[in-house]
């Protein structure tokens, strides 16, 4: 077995379970080894690196046979042609390189992608030698090697291609950041193409969605107004982090939710003292940030929420008169579209700021100790209303002394923004205009708001009259908006590698901030002093940039990729996928239907209608299939679990846990070897071999 690493080395391993050992290391690259491809006879290995080169290695002598140069940026992926002696590479320079391994020369470069190439594969389709390449946008291109031309374009509703694979019967499957898509490739599709790149667009036959709820934001973030910093909810487990940008300090905050319960949304009081943390279980915890950084109470889940995840939180302070008590109204929304209001006296809430509590079976309980007060449990006050699908945004504000609430859902077919009259629990106004899902809403002063949508427009609304002005219409996918503290400018991020800065009064684009190779921004926020931007991307990295110059001040990676790997059963009709949750789904690659789900509970999964089994307590990082009847899952909980797949009399698939294997470090990769032996990669960099006791 050969492996490449960020330490720039290429290692060869003996995979015999008895004599398993590291044989030799090769240090030829001067940057991380990003991908490997082995020839069919196993005699040579082609390695790709972030040093912009490829190297051809002789496995027998461990010597470098040739260094291929020509890419202008890091190489992300490499594969070998099935029928020709060509190596094929994809690079951040947006090009695909074709390399003749016999003549040791560059055969050709293919140009057509608008962004960096992240995945390539080759296949013989309908008698043609075809390359399939994917980028960080939603486009896959099919290239005819003989013609050196693109012959067809495949598009998906999702972005950031992670992996491309040819399945049986001329099907192409692609794993994106949050989904998988499948296309049927016909002979006519390959024959109709030309080299002009004004290619026929083929939509996928079906898509597979992630285990994580589609309404969940990958970056639940709130900005702090007391410091230049942000509070971030992690995708993996129930983690929260505080980032202090001035001092470059990161601190942990306990959410009070269980380890297997994802943080879905956050909301911070105006004085930065109390953090509200919503979870996938439907609970909202109150966290004191001043002294304890620990949960101090909980909003009781309303009956209408059932087990629906919390998708949005907003709050506002009200006061009947200047001398009267201050009341905090808290609004929560759930995936099922229900919106609920809570009311709590501010003095009572802040009196609980010194209480430290923990999580037990989904409910907040106090720590042991005679001097610890009881945690604050807040009952729901009233049901405000419902939207037809998951609520994605809530903004509470006051208008003429009355509390109003802005809301919108994730429905692409019903993209209206609803204004609620909180006191009368009724819909006050509907703002229509967007033609696709609304992705971001921000208040501008007390009477105006701006909204961005996947229809490519930003709309500036008068909340009193309902009138709007369309400021932008360039057919880009609007991902996030933010407004400067003085309200004079607003910033727009799209699925492209640029941020545009606009004048709020006129809507005119003042300037742009280039992001280099970064695209598909998930979230955009300004620091307290308005000088720095926090940019969070779909690849789970983030950057702090100067608003004035656009220069990167700080880069951070806090999350694991949604789709790190997949595994196919030998018939190519069934695929297993893991997610940042603690579960794994089993799919039919021909229909996109969910066949089974391995989760963390022994209950019926309401979404998939199948029975779940006890699984991992942390994120599933790897999955492998053995003999079609066994599945192996690895996790950040430092275990590998072995499952059997059985079909019951009612036709449903059931999973049974056979064994659990424990390791000293988190499991990051699993690969099947021969004779019931598996190769296991650990987060520490260790590689282990384990023999399974399977009859």
N, C-alpha and C positions, 0 to 999 in steps of 0.2 A: 504494500500500500504506500502511496505517496501523499504527502500533506504539505501545504504551504502555510505561512504564518505572517503575522505582522512584524515578526523579528527579522524579516527579509530572507529567511532560510527555506530551503526545500529539504524535507526529511523523507527517508525511505524506511519502512517498517517491515519486520517479519510478523505476519499475522497468524502464524501457527500458535494455537492456544497454549501449547506446552513450552515452546521456546520463544514466546512473544517478546520482542525486544526492538529497540531502535538500532538500525544497521548503520546508517550513514547520514550525514548532513552535508548539504551543498549551500554555499554562501556566494551566490552569483549576482543577485539583485541588490540594489542599494536602497530599496523601499519595500513596503509590504507586498507579499505575494498574494494576489487577489483571486487567482483562479488557476486551475490545472486541467489538462486534458491528456489522456493516455491513449496511445495508438492501440489498434485492435490486437496486435501481437504482443503488446506489453513491453516492447523493446525500448521505446522512447517516451518521454514526457515533455509536453509543451507547457511552460509556465508563463503566466501573465503577471505584471507587476505595476505598482503605482509609480515606478521610475520610468514609465512610458515605453518599456521594452518587453519583448517576449524572448524566452530562451528555450532552446531545444536540448534535452538532456539524454544521454545514453544511460539506461538503467543498469546495464551490466558493468560498465566502467565508472559510473557516477561522474562522468565528465560532461561539460557543456560543449555541445557540438556546434552551436551557432547562436548568435544574438541578433534578433530582428529589431531594427530601429525604424522609426518613421512616424509613429503617433506623436501628436503634439501635446497630449495630456495623458493622465493616468488611464491604464487599461483596466476595465471592470470585469470582463468576462472573456472566455475563450472556449472554443469547441473545435472539433475536427470534422471534415467532410466525410460522409459515409462512403462515398464512391471515389473521391479524388484525394490525392495526397496534398490536401490543403489544410492549413490551420486558419481559423476564422476568429477575429478578435473584435470586441466592441470597446469603445473608448469614450472618455469625457470630452474629447475633441469633436464629438458628434459623428464620427466616421466609423465605418466597419472596414477592417483590414483583412485582406485575403493573402495568405503567405504560402508559397510553394515550398514544401518541406524537403523535397528532393533536390531542387535546384538552389535552395536556400536564398530565395529572393522574394521581394514583395511583388505579388502578382497584380494587385489592384486595390484601390480604395473605393468604397461605395459611400456616397453622400446623399442624404435625403431626410434624416432626422433633424428636428429643430432643437433637440436637447441631447444631453449625454446618453450614450447607448449603455443600457444596464444588463441586457441579456441577449444571447444569441444561441441559435441551434441550427442544425442542418438536417435535411431529409431528402429522400427521393420521392417526390409526389407526382403521380401520373407520368412517370418516365422522365421527369425533369429534376435536375440538381438544384435544390432550393435552399436558400438561407432565410431564416425567420429571425428578425431582430426587434427588440423592444426598447423603449426609452422611458424617461421619467414622466412623460406625458401619457396620454391614453391611446397611443398609436403603436401598432405593430406593422412592420413592412415585410413583404415577401419579395425576395430577390432571386432572379434566375442567374446562377453562377456563369453559365455559358454565355448569356447575353450581357452580363455585367450590368443589369438594369433591374429596377424595381418593377414588379408586375402586378402587385395588388396591395391594398391597404386595409387593415383590420382596425376597428375602433371599438372602444368600450366606454361605458359610463364612468369607469373608475380610472385612477391614475397610478403611476409609478410601477412599472413592470418589474417584478422581482425574479421571475423564473418563467421560462417557456419550455414546453415539452410537446413532442408529437405523440399522440396516442394512436390506437389502432383505427383503421378505416378512415385514414386521412383527416383526422381531427387534430386541431391545434388547441392546446389549453395554455392559458397564461395566468400566473398568479400576480395579482396587483397588491397594493398596500393593504386594502381592506376587503378584497374579494378575489374570486377566480372567474374567468370567462372561457367559454368553449366555442370554437368555430368549426364548421364543416367546410373543407376545402375541395372545390370541384375543379374538374379539368378546364371548364369554361373560364373560371376566375383567373387561372394562370395564363390562359391564351389571350385574354382580352387586354392585358396590361401593356404598358409601354414605359419608356424611360423618362417621360416628361414629368412624372410625379403628380400629374393631375389625374390621380388614380381613382378607380371605382372604390367606394367606401362600403365595406361589408360589415354589417352589425352582427354581434354574436348571437348564437342560437339560444343560449341561456347563460345566466350568471349564477354564481354561488356567493352568498354573503357571509360575512364574518360571524364568528360565535358571539362577539361583543355586539350589543344592541346598536343599531344604526344611528340611534339618536344620541348615543354617548359621544361626548367630545373627547378626543385623544389628549387634549391639553386643557383640563379645567384649571383656569388661572384667574387670579384677581390681582390687581396692582395695589401696592401699599401707598398711601398718601403721607405717612409719617416718615418714610425713608425712600430712597431710590431702590426699590426692590419689588419683588413679586412673590406671591404664594402659589405654589404649583401642586396639583394633584397628580400622583403617578398613575400610569396605566396599570402597572404591575402591583398587585396587592392593594392595601388601603393606605398607601403612603402619601404624606404631604411634606413638601419642602419649602423652606423660606430662603429666598435669595436676597442678600444685601449687596447691591451692585457697587456701592461706594467702597466697601471694605472687602468685597469679594468673599463674603462669608455665606456658607450654606448650613442651615440648621434643620433638624427634624422636628416635625410636629405630629403628635399622636391624633389620629382621626377618631379613635374609639370604635371604628368598625372592625370586623373580623378580618384576618389576613386574606381570606378568599373573597372579600367583599370589595369591589372596585369603587373608588371615589369617582363620582360622575359629574359633580358640579360644586362650586364654591361661591360664597358670598361674604363680603367683609363689611362690618359696620363702618360708618364714616370716620370714627375716631380710631379705627384699626385695633380695637380692644377685643372684639368678639368675631370669630370666624364660624360661619355656618357651612357644614360639610354634608352634602347629599351623597347617597350611595346607591348601588344597584339593587339592594334589598328593599329600598323605599324609605329607609330611615334618614333623618336629618339630625346630626349631632351639633351641639353648641360647644365651641372650643374657646377657652380663655387664653389669649395671647400675651397678656400683660405680665403675669407671674408664672403660670404653670405650663403653658403650651399643651394643655391636657383638656379632654372633654369635661364640661361642667354641667351638661344637661342634654336633653333631647326633645325634639318636637314629636309628639305622638303621631303615629301614622294614621291618617284618616281612613275610615272604612272604604271610601271610594277608591283609594289608591291600590287596595289589594296587595299584590306583590310586585307592583309596577315600579321600575327604577325612577329615582328623582332625576329630572332632566333640566330644571331651571329653578333658581332661587333669586328673590329680590326682596328688599326691605326699605322702609321709610319711617322716619320719626314724625309723630304728630303730637300736638299739644292744644288742649281746648282753650286755654288762656295762658298768659305769660307766667302766672304763679302756679298753675296747675301741674300735675305730674306729666312727665314725658312718656308717651306710649310708643312702642316699636311695633309696627305692623309688618309681619313676615309673610311673604307669598311663596308657595311652593307649587311646582308643576310636575306631573308624572308622565311617563311614556304613554299611558292610556288617555292622555289629553285632559285630565282633571286638574283644576286649579283650586287651591285651598288657601285660606287666610288664617293666620295666627296672630293673637294680640298678647303682648307682655309688657309689664311695667319696666321701664329702663332701669330704675333703681334696684328692683328685684333681680333682674338679670345680672347686673354688675356686682351685686352683693355675692353672687355665686362664683365670682372670678377666681377665688382662691381654692375652690374645691377640685380635687383630682379624682377622677372616676375611670373605670375600665369598662370593657365590653364583655358581655356574657350572653351567649345565645341570642344575639341580635338586640338585647336590651341593655341600657346603661345601668350599671350598679355601682355603688360606692366601694372604695377600697376599704379593707379592714382597718379599724382604728376607732377609738372612742371619741376623738375630737373632730372627725370628719363629718361635715354636714351632708344631708341628703341631696342628691342631684336634682336639678330643676327639670320637671316634666311638664311640658306645655301642651295643653289640649287644643285641638283645632277649633277655631271660632266659627267659621262659616265657609260654605262652598261658594266660590265666586262664579264658576262656569266651566264649560268644557269646549275643547277643540276637537276636530275630527281625527287627529292623529297626535303623535308625540309633540309636546310643547318644547320648543328649543330656546326661546327667549322670553324673559319677563323683565319689564322695567316699570317700577312704581314711581309716580311723580304726583305733584299737586297742581291743580288748575282751578283758579277762583275759589280757593279754600277747600276744594273737594279732592279726595285721593282717587287717582286714576291709575290704570294698569295697562301697559302695552304688552301684547302677546302675539306670538306667531308659532306655527307648527312646521314640521319637516315635510309636509305634504307638497309635492311638486304640482299637484292638480288643484290645490286650494291655498294659494300663496298670499292670502289676505292677511293684513295686520289688524288685529282686533283691539279696540280701546274699551276697557271695562269700567263701569261706574261701580266702585267698590261698595259704597254705602248702600246702594239699591240692588246690588248683586245682579246687574244686567249689562248687556252689551250696549255701549253708548254710541260707538261709531265703528264703521268698517272702512279700512283704507285699502282700496283696490288699485292695481296698476301693474304690479309685477306679474310676469307670466310663468315664472318658475320659482322654486323654493327660495325663501328668504334665508340668507346665511348670516346676516349681521344687522343689528339695530343699535343706534347710539342717540342719546338725547343731545340737542343743541340748545342750551338755555332751557327755559321752562315751557316754551310754546312750540318748539320745533324738534324734529327728529330726522335722522337720515337712515336709510336702509339699503342694504346691498343684496343682490340676488344672483342666482346662477343663470338668470336670463341676460346677464352682462350689464345691468343698469344699476345706477345709484340714484335713489329718489330722495328729494329734500321735501319733507312734509310740514305743513302747517297743521298742528294738532287741534286747533280750534275750528278751522273751516274744512279740513280734510283735503285741501288743495295740495298739489305736489308739483315739483319741478324735476325733470329728468336731466341729470347732470352728465351722465356718462352712458354711452351705448356703443361699445366696441366689440361686443360678442365674446368678451372674456368671462371666465367663471369667477365672479366676485367671491372671495373667501372670507375676508375680514375687513372691518372698518374701525377707525378710532378717531377721536376728536381731540384737538389740543385744548388745554385747560382754559384758555381765553376764548375758545369757541370760534376763532377766526379762520382756522384751517382744519381740514380733515384729510386722513390718509386712507388709501385704498390698496389692498393687496389682492392679487388674483392668482390663478394657477400658473401665471407666467413669472419670469424672473425679474420682476420690477415692482416697485412701490411708487404710486403716484400721489403727489401732494396737491390738494385743491384749495382754492379760496372758497370759504363757506358762503359768502354773500353772492358771488357770481357763479360758482361751480367751475370756474376756469382752472385748468391744470397749470400749476405754477412751475413745478419741476418734477423730476423723476429720480428715484434712488435705485441704482442697478444692484442686483443681488448675485451677480456672477452665475455660477452653475446651479444655484439654489432656486427651486420652483415649488409650487404646490404648498403655499404657506397655509397653515392651519389657524394661526392666531396672531394678532398684531396688537401691541399695547405700548403706551408711552409711560416713561418713568415719571415720578412725582414732579421733578423740576422741568420736565418736557424736553430734556436734551438728549435722551436716549430712547431707542426703540427696542422692544423685545420681539423678536421674530421667531415663531415656532413653526416647524415644518412637518410635513407628512412623514418624513424619514426619521421622526422622533429626535431630531436635533434642534437646537435653538441657538440664536445669536443675539448678542446685544450690539446694536449699531448706533453710531452717532446720527442724530436726526439732521444735523447740519451738513456733514460730509458723506454720510452713508458708510463710513469705514467700520469694520468689525472691531469691537472693543473686547468682546469675550465670546467664546464658543462653549456650549455645554451640550452634553448628550445625557439625557435622563431616562430614556425609555428603551424598551426592546421593540424590535420590528414586529408588526402585526402578523405578517406571514413570513416566517424564517425558513420553513421548509415544508414540503408535503411528501406524502408517500402513496404510491399506487399499489393496489393489489395486482397480481400478475396478469389478470384479464384486461387490464387497462380501462375497465368500466367503473371501478370504484376507487375513490380517493379519500385519504384521511388528511385532515388539516388541523393544526393547532392554532391557538390564539393567545393573546395576552391574558385571557382569563385562565382559570384553572381547568378548563375542559378541552375536549377535542370532538370534532364532528366527523361523521362518515357520510360521504356523498356518492351519488351516482353521477359519473361524469357524462352520461348520455342525456340525462333529464334534468340534472341540477337538484334533484330531490334529496332531502336529508334522510338517510337510512338509519342513523343511530347517533347517539351522543354519550360520550363518557364525561361525566361531570363530577361534582363533589357531593351530591345528595342521593339518597336512595328513595327517590320519588319519581313520579311521572313528570317529564318535562312538558309543560303546556304548549310551548311553541312547536316542538317537533313531534309530540305525541308518542314518544318512546320512553322506555324506562332507563333511568340513569343509574350509574354505580358509583360507589365511593372512589374518588380520584385523588388528585394532588391538592395540596394546600397552597401552592404558589403557581406561578405562570408555567404552562407547558411550553417547553423550548424545542423539543425534538419528538419525532414520531417515525417509527419504522414498522414494516409488515413482515411477518415470518410465515412462510408456507400457506398464506391465505387465510389461516384460521387463528393466528395469533397477532396481537398488536402490542408493540412496545412504546411507552411514552416516557419521556424524560422531562425533568422539571427543575426549576430553581429551588425546590424544596430538598434537593440533593438525593433524589430517588429516581429509580426507573421502575415502572410498574408493567407487569406482563398480564395481558388480558386475553381471554378467549372470546370468539364471536360465535354465537349460536342463534339459530332461527327458531322461534317458538311456534306453537301450533296456530297462534293467531296471525302468523306471518311477520311479526315484528322482530327486530334484531335485539338481542340481549347480550350484555357484556358481563363477564365474570372475572373477578380479580384472581389470578393464579398465584402471583408472587410479587414481592417488593424487594428491590435491591438497593442498598444504602451506600452512599459515597461520602467522601470528606468535603467535596465541593459541589457546586451547582452543575447539573448536567446540561451541556449545550449542544451535543450532537450524538446521534446513534447511527451506526451503519452495520448492516448484516454481513457477516463473513460466512465461511463454510462450516459444516458440522456443528450447527447450533451455537456458533460463537458470534458474539457481537463486539464491535469496536465502539468504545464510549469516549467522547471528548468532554473534558471538564473545564469549567471556567478558569481554573488555575493554570491551564495549559497542559495538564497531564492527559495522556491517552491510555486508556485501560482496555483490557480484553476480558470478556466474561463468557463462560460457557453456561448455556441455559439447560436446565434439566427438563427437557421436553421429550415425551415419548413419541 
